[in-house]
Amino acid sequence: MSIDFGTKRMGIAVTDPLKIIASGLDTVGSEKIMTYLESYFIKEEVECLVIGSPGAAGRGGDIATLADEFCKKVSEKFPSLRIERIDEFYTSKIAERTILQSGIGKMARRDKGLVDKVSATVLLQNFLDKL
């Protein structure tokens, strides 16, 4: 599972059992993410949570600090869950380009939640490709 961290909402993606293909799952308000994860982990087995790291290579500022705090909270709430951080640099731009190329209508492309979900998919696929 991967999360595209954000202060307003977070995109979520998952992979198939063979860990080949990442797929967008959902977009969740940031204030509801822990409840969402708790509910999801009851229903589904998740061996690793990949979280985008906006602070790689010295970028990120306040958002990087907030992402670090989020990772710490997830670790404390789910201590047996493996957490991996990967650079999320350009994932939103890649997601926007992918959505545009997919032929989705103009109104649907304005949905920032869709961008977050596709960004989480890009993050997870990048992680899977390196396994």
C-alpha positions, 0 to 999 in steps of 0.5 A, a space after each residue: 500500500 502507498 500513501 501520497 501524503 497531503 495536509 488536506 487529503 491523501 491518495 492511497 494505492 495498493 498492489 496485486 498479490 504478486 506485487 506487479 501492478 499498482 492501482 489507485 484505491 481511494 482518496 481520504 481526508 487527512 483528518 480521517 486517514 488513521 481511522 481509514 487505515 485501521 479499518 482497512 488493515 482489519 480487512 486486508 493484509 498489508 506487509 508494507 506501507 510506502 509513504 511519499 517523502 517530500 523532503 528528499 534532496 533538501 526539498 520539502 520544508 514544512 510539508 516534510 516535517 508534517 510527513 515525518 510526524 505522520 510517519 511517526 504516528 503510523 509507526 506508533 499506531 501500527 508498530 508491526 507494519 513496515 514503513 518505507 519512505 520514497 522520494 515523491 518529487 514530480 509524482 503530482 506532475 506525472 499524475 497530472 500528465 497521466 490523467 490528461 493522456 488518459 482522455 478523462 474529461 476536463 471536469 474530472 481532471 480538476 478533481 484534486 483527489 484523483 491526482 492524489 490517488 494517481 500520485 499514490 499509484 505512481 509512488 507504489 509502482 516506482 517502489 515495486 519496480 525497484 524490488 
